[in-house]
Amino acid sequence: MRFKAASPIACILALALAPDVSADALDLMMRQAETKTTDDAAGTPPANEDAPKDATSGGRPAAPPVEFTLSGGFVHEFGADFGGGGSVQVERGFGTGRVGFNFDTGNSASFGVAWGGDWYRFNGPTQLSPNPDVDPWTNVQAFAILGRTTIKLDDRWSTTVGLDLRFAGEVNAPTSESITYGGIAAISYAFNPDLTLGVGALVSSQLEDSVLVIPALVVYYQVTDQVLISNVLGPEVYPTGAGIEIAYRPDRVQEIALGGRYESRRFRLDDSGPINRRDGVGEDTGFPLWLRSTWRLDSGIRIDVVGGVSLFNRYELDDQNGNQVGSADLDPAPFVGVFASWRF
């Protein structure tokens, strides 16, 4: 079996890929730490002082035994030009539902489903086109079943493992040829309440390509009462979580963050068009950088507005055997997005 490793930049930025590797990646490992900074930002006490306290979490309210999360989002990627001619504009939609279980031992587990839709609008012939008058692909849908568990080994060590089953392809692509399998494994160490670091790997099969292995860093660093650096702060549904962000929290409601990550989408094509694209594979990769503004409400509702630009974008079209038909680099693509989630 051959293995395909990501680039060094991808290893630094990658915590979650969309839609082929992990929709919520190492989120469970760091959820308690993220909740702590939300409740304690700028010295503000938790909203419900009468809730049961967890002695292992600095006296904060203990996480509920069962927790549900519903989330959705939309991103508009403005038109950008390909290096060899032509352009593309993309609309992206996201949705997830998850149930989490928190145990008295400090361990947790979750099960969820995720959906992602990408609507590509190509304009003019490109180096990617199988024929001058044929678009490489149109609308892509992705679905995933996700399972995660986090085990607290002791007061400082935690480990997270997970398995994913995914489908990604054009609307009429064969389901049996659009399935990939993946998982994650990571371990982290809490040096103190303000610093947790860890390492792990994201592993996934790929359509007509080598197994993808991406080393990942787990980072949570509370620099000051209002500033932190982490890779689990992004919107619930943004596939997944943020790569790495530096965030400013003036209080327990608002947050402003600057972040970036590596994205990779690989999907099965349908059987229409020229023979060299029928049942082939499309790929869309890039390095988005963004500015995020977030509001967290006492009702468990969270709203995020994101704006940024995707850099080093590359599109590739392979035939059904994985042989490259065409590829093209895309100019920097600005984007805006809005996300909402409800945790209850």
C-alpha positions, -999 to 999 in steps of 0.1 A, spaced: 0 0 0 14 34 -9 10 65 13 7 100 2 18 127 27 7 163 27 31 192 21 49 207 51 26 238 50 -4 215 50 10 196 80 12 229 99 -23 242 90 -42 210 86 -65 199 114 -96 192 93 -101 187 56 -133 189 36 -150 168 28 -127 138 26 -109 134 59 -126 149 90 -156 172 95 -149 179 132 -114 163 136 -99 167 170 -127 189 183 -137 166 211 -103 165 226 -103 202 232 -140 209 238 -136 213 276 -107 237 271 -127 257 245 -157 259 269 -135 271 297 -122 301 277 -158 309 266 -170 310 301 -140 326 317 -130 352 291 -120 385 306 -127 371 341 -164 367 335 -180 340 356 -201 312 341 -237 322 333 -252 295 355 -235 295 389 -260 270 403 -251 243 379 -232 212 392 -195 219 394 -167 196 380 -139 194 405 -114 185 377 -122 216 356 -114 244 380 -149 246 395 -166 253 361 -201 238 355 -198 202 345 -206 193 309 -241 179 305 -242 141 302 -259 143 267 -254 172 244 -269 178 209 -255 201 182 -272 213 150 -252 236 127 -252 250 92 -234 274 70 -229 290 36 -198 303 18 -197 323 -14 -164 321 -32 -161 350 -57 -150 343 -92 -113 339 -99 -93 333 -130 -73 302 -139 -37 307 -150 -43 293 -185 -76 310 -192 -112 307 -179 -126 312 -144 -147 296 -117 -171 308 -90 -182 284 -62 -211 283 -37 -205 260 -7 -231 248 18 -226 229 51 -248 210 76 -241 187 106 -260 170 134 -242 155 163 -249 139 197 -222 139 224 -219 119 256 -199 132 286 -191 107 313 -182 113 350 -147 99 343 -139 129 320 -142 107 289 -165 117 261 -178 103 228 -199 116 199 -217 104 168 -228 126 140 -236 130 103 -224 158 80 -233 171 46 -215 194 22 -225 208 -11 -203 226 -37 -218 243 -67 -191 251 -93 -198 276 -121 -170 274 -147 -167 302 -173 -148 296 -205 -124 268 -215 -96 260 -191 -66 237 -190 -88 216 -168 -115 210 -194 -118 176 -209 -130 193 -241 -132 230 -249 -170 232 -246 -173 209 -216 -171 219 -179 -149 197 -158 -177 191 -133 -208 209 -119 -225 202 -85 -208 180 -59 -225 165 -28 -207 150 2 -221 130 31 -203 116 61 -209 94 92 -186 104 120 -177 87 153 -153 101 180 -142 92 215 -119 110 238 -103 92 268 -88 110 297 -57 89 306 -49 110 337 -50 146 349 -28 157 320 -29 131 292 -58 126 268 -62 107 236 -88 109 208 -96 83 182 -123 84 155 -136 67 124 -153 82 93 -173 68 64 -177 93 35 -193 97 2 -184 125 -22 -194 129 -58 -215 146 -84 -252 141 -81 -254 111 -104 -221 96 -96 -222 59 -86 -224 56 -48 -203 25 -46 -174 42 -64 -176 74 -43 -169 60 -8 -138 66 12 -128 56 47 -108 74 73 -100 81 109 -80 101 133 -57 94 163 -41 119 186 -27 124 220 -24 156 240 -7 168 272 -20 196 295 11 214 308 -12 237 329 -47 251 326 -35 276 299 -14 253 277 -22 220 260 -2 206 231 -6 174 212 2 155 180 -19 132 158 -26 120 123 -55 122 99 -57 92 76 -81 86 47 -84 65 16 -87 85 -16 -106 80 -48 -82 65 -73 -52 77 -53 -28 68 -25 -39 68 11 -36 103 25 -18 108 58 -17 142 74 2 149 106 -17 173 128 -9 195 158 -32 200 187 -28 235 201 -45 253 229 -26 283 244 -43 309 266 -18 337 260 -37 363 282 -72 365 297 -84 377 263 -60 362 237 -56 326 228 -42 304 201 -59 272 191 -72 250 163 -106 241 177 -122 276 178 -138 278 144 -175 274 135 -190 240 143 -199 232 107 -170 247 89 -152 215 79 -141 213 100 -132 235 127 -103 259 121 -68 249 111 -50 273 134 -63 307 148 -53 335 171 -84 348 187 -93 379 208 -122 375 233 -131 408 250 -160 391 269 -178 357 270 -201 367 240 -178 381 213 -147 369 196 -126 380 167 -100 356 151 -75 354 123 -68 319 110 -59 296 81 -58 260 71 -53 235 42 -83 223 24 -87 193 0 -118 181 -18 -117 150 -39 -148 135 -54 -162 111 -80 -176 124 -113 -207 111 -131 -208 92 -164 -217 121 -186 -195 140 -211 -164 129 -229 -150 94 -221 -119 108 -204 -141 124 -177 -168 97 -172 -166 83 -137 -134 102 -132 -123 122 -102 -121 159 -95 -99 176 -69 -100 211 -55 -73 222 -30 -62 255 -15 -50 274 16 -78 297 28 -69 326 52 -97 343 70 -109 369 96 -138 356 118 -163 374 140 -183 353 164 -212 358 189 -221 332 215 -255 335 232 -267 321 265 -293 300 246 -265 279 231 -267 296 198 -235 307 180 -232 329 150 -201 333 129 -193 356 100 -161 348 80 -143 366 52 -110 359 36 -91 347 6 -81 313 -6 -45 310 -18 -24 285 -38 -56 270 -53 -53 241 -77 -79 221 -96 -73 187 -111 -93 163 -132 -83 126 -134 -99 98 -154 -115 67 -137 -81 51 -134 -65 80 -116 -46 93 -146 -45 131 -149 -66 145 -177 -60 182 -169 -49 206 -141 -50 243 -135 -39 268 -109 -64 293 -97 -57 329 -88 -64 340 -51 -102 336 -46 -119 360 -21 -148 345 -1 -174 354 26 -195 330 47 -220 329 75 -225 300 100 -249 292 128 -250 264 154 -272 255 183 -259 234 212 -285 220 236 
